[in-house]
């Protein structure tokens, strides 16, 4: 089959999303989705808005921004709704780095960072994590580069304190520092309050995990008015109607039922601690996580084999083939019932190996 791909993208290695097999019913713990449905108010709002699909949505997302602003403690002008936080990342890479301004990010982090750098032909400054997978903030100070840090990190789930992020901000005043807070609702500390103090800070969050809206594709970029204006310039040049009518209404309704989602996040944190304890009792090493997933490995079984055997038992987890982390599997935290299935199947797999 012939390819007509432009030469500029001929060697591009695309991001690989988590698998979504349809061959059977799985306990799905591989893509960090919420195990809980959206609130009833969200479902009602989406049904009402479906009647207006013949009309374009509001490209400014005015009502949504006004609903979200007091929740984040910022002005509506500080918020840019995006089609999943991935869109915010893409706009930021395109807007704030170039051939003379590299983008710096950890070697073990969200897999879209190197892809967005490659798509935009940006030089990358890839900084290794320490041996324990922690991040040394001092390696990001004074770089004079665009900086991207996931906090909590993916796939490790580990965090750095906001005080250390502030040191990075202070030492790179002329470059955007992007903090990807996709998982902050599960025990992390948000940097959003620093936006008033630092006009180079860009925070990205998503409704996919904490608000049960992975299928609706809603994220937010939160930053100074200048950064939001720059990102809007690109948005209106690419896709002005980036948030559809139903997703805008769903986001408003989700914000209005925040207690429901806060309670769900609390349950997920409880299930995370429960699962971590049980896996450790089976001999697993589990990294300290503040996300809705854990990163675990066992000396008794390789990461690839553990993933494959769990899949054969009807449980999906995520395995990465990168050498530094190939012994680990990332396990999304679901309901207590789902985690008990994972633990039961894990015990069975280890028993079959004589452990």
N, C-alpha and C positions, 0 to 999 in steps of 0.2 A: 504494500500500500504506500503510495507516494505521500510525502509530507510537504506542505507548503509553508512551514514555519519560517519566519524571518531568521536570517543568520544571527541576529542579535540575541535570539532566544534558543538557538540550536542546541546549546549544552545545558539549558536550564533544568535543574532537578526540582520538580514540583513537590509541594508539601503532601504528605501522605496522611489523610484523615483516618481516624479509628474505623475499623471494619464494622460493617452493618449487615451481617449475614442474614439471609431470609429463609434458610433451609430448615430451621427448626426454632422452637421457642427457647431462648437462652436466658439465664440470669445475667443481665447485661451490666458488667462492671468495668467497661473499657473506654468509655468516652466522657466520663465526668458529668453526666447528666444528673438531674435531680430525680429521685425515685418517686417524688410526690407530684400530683397534678397541679395545674394552676388553680388559684382561688375561684370560687363560684362567681365572684364579681367579674373576674377576667373573662370567664367563659360567656357570661351574659353580655359583656361589652363587645366581644368579638362577634357574637351572633347578631347584635344590633347593627354593627358597622358593616357587616357583610351585605346589607341591603343597599349600600352606597358604593359598591365596587365599580359602578359605571363612571364614577367621578374621581379625578385625581386627588391624591392626598395633599396635605399642607406641606410644602417643601421646607418650611421653616420649623415645623414641629412645635409651633408656639405653645399650644395647650400642654403638650407633654413637658416641654422645658419649664413652664411655669409650675407644673405639678412637682417636678423633680428638684427645682432650685432650693426650696426650704429644707428638703430632706438632706441635701448635701451641704447646706449652709453657704450657698453661693448665689449669685444672680443668674437669671436665665441666660444672660449674655455669656456666661462662663461655661455653658453646656452645649455640646454638639451631639445630638442623637445619631447613632451610626448603625449600619446593618451588621450587627454583631461587633464585638470589640475588634475583630480582625480588620474591619474596614478602617477603624481609627488608626490601627497600627500601619496599615498600608498608606493612608494619607500622610501620616507623620514621617514615615521613611521617605516618601516622595518629596515632602515639603521641606524638611529640615536637615537633610544630608545631601551631599553631592560629591563630585570627584575630588574636591578639596577638603571636604568635611566627612571623615569616616564615621561609621556608626559602630559603637562599642557595646558588646553584650557578652554574657558568659558562654563558655563552650558547651555547657549542659543547661539547656533552658528550652523555651518554647520553640518548636521546630519551624515556625513561620519566620523567625527573625532572619536566618540566613537566606531564606527564599525571597523575602521582600528586599533584602539587600541586593540579591542577584537580579531580580526583576528590574530594579532601578539602577543597576550598574554602579553600585556603591562600594567603595572599599570598606571592608569589615575589619575591625579590631577585636578579635575573639580572645577573651581573657579566661584562662582556666580557673575553675573552682579549686578550692583547696582539697586535700586528700579526703576530708570528711564531708565533702560536697557543700561546705559553707562558702559564703562569698566574703572576700576581704574588700570592704568599701574603699580602702586606701588606694587600691589599684585603679579606681575610677576617678580619683581626685586630680584635678588639674590637667585633664587630657585635652581639653579644647576640642572635643568631638561630641557628636550626638551620642547620648547614653541611653540604653534600654535595659531595664531590670524588671523581671517579674518578681513580685513580692506579695504573697508567697510564690516561690519559684515552682516551675513545672519542668520535669516531672518529680522533683524531690519533695515538694511541699514545705521546704524550709524557708525561713524569713530572715530579714535583717531589720534592726530597729529603725524607726523613723529618724532618730537622731543621727544615724549614720548616713541616711539618705540626704538629710539636710547638709551634712558636710560635703557631699558630692555636689549638691546644688550650689553651695557657696563657692566652691572651687572651680566651677564651670559656668560662670555667669553669662557667657555669650553663646551658649549652646543649649538646646532643648534636652532636658532630662525626662525621659518617659518612664513612668512607673506603671507597670501592667498589673492591675489589682483584680484580675479575673476571679481570684479565690479569696479575697480579703474578708468576705462575710463569714468565714468558717474559723475565725480566731486570729486573723491578722490585724494590723493597725494601719489605718488609711493615712495617706499623705495629703488628702484633699485640703485639710486646714492650712497647709503651707502655701496654698495657691495665692493667698492674699499677700504673702511675704516674698514670694519668688515668682517673677513673671516668666521664668524659663521652665517651670514645672508643668508637665502634662501627665495627667492621671487617666488611665483607661479602666473602665469597669464594664461588666456584662450582666444581663438579666438571665443568661443561659443557665447558670449553675444555681445561684441562690434563689432565683425567682421562677424556676420551672418553665423557662421560655426558650430552651435551646432551639426548638423548631420555629419560633417566631422571629429569631434573628434581631435582637435589640441589644445594643451596647451604648455607652456614653463616653465621650471624651470631655474631661473637665480641666480647664486651664484658664489663663489670663485671656482677656478679650482679644489681645493681639494674636495669640496662638490660634484661638477659635476662628478668628477672621481669616487667617492664612489657610487653615484647613477647609473652611467653607469655600474659599476661592477654588480649591481643587475639587471639592464635592460638586459644586455647581458646574464645573467643567467636565465632569464625568457622569454623574447620576444625581440630578437635583432632587428627584423623588425617591430617595434612598430608603425611606421608612414607609412601608405601605400603610393604608388606613387602619387595617385591623391591628397591626402591631403597635401603632401609635395609641389606639384606644386600649389595647391590652396593657401597655406600659403605664398608662394613667391609672387604670384599675388596679394594677399590681402595686403601684405606689400607695394607693388608697387602702390597700389591705396588707400593709407591711407587717403587722403583727403575725399574720398567718405564716409569712415567709420567715420571719425571725424565729418562730417556734420550730419550723421545719429545719432550719439551719442548726438549731440547738440539738435536735434529735440526731442529725447527721454527725455532729461533733461527738455526741455520746456514743454513737455506733462506731465512730472512728477509734475512740479510746478503747472500747470493748474489743474490737477486732485486732487492734495493735497488741493488746495484752494477750489475747488468745494465740496469735501467731508467734509472739515471743515465747510463749510457753511451749510451742512446737519447735523451737530452736531457730526461728527466723530472726534476722536483723531487720528492723523497721526504722527508717529515718524519722526524726521528729517532724510531724506534719501539722501545718495550720491551714490545710486545704480540705476539700471534700474527697480526698484520695490519700492513699499511703503508698510508699515505695519500699518494697520488701524483697529480701533475698534469703535463700537457705543454702547452707554448705552441703546439704544432702541432695540437692537437685539443681540443675542449671535453670536459668531464667527461661530459656527457650523451651525446655522440656516441661517445666511447670505450666507455662502458658498453654502448650499443646495438650497436655493431659487434662487440664481444667476445661479446655474447649471440648474435648471428647466427652467430658462429663456434663456438658451443657452450661458451663460458666465461662464467660468472656472476661479476660483482663487484657491489659496492654503490655506488650513486650517491645523493647527497642533494641536494635542490633548494634548500636553505637558501642564500640569496645569498652569505653569507660563504665557503661551501665548495663551491659548485656547480661549480667548476673541477676539483675533486678526485674521485677514486674511491678507495674503501676496498677493499683486496685482501687476503683471508684467505691466510695462508701454509699451503700444503699440502705434499704430498710433492715431492721434486725433480722427478719426472716431471710432476706437475701444473703446477709453476712453469715448467718448460720449455715446456709447451703454451701457457701464458699469454704467455711471452716470444716464442715463435714467432708466435702470432697478433697480438701487439702490433707486431712488426716488419712483418708483412704489412699491417696496417692503416695504419701510417705510410708504408710504401712506396706504397700505393695513393693516398695523399694527396700523393705527390711529395716526401716527407721523407727 
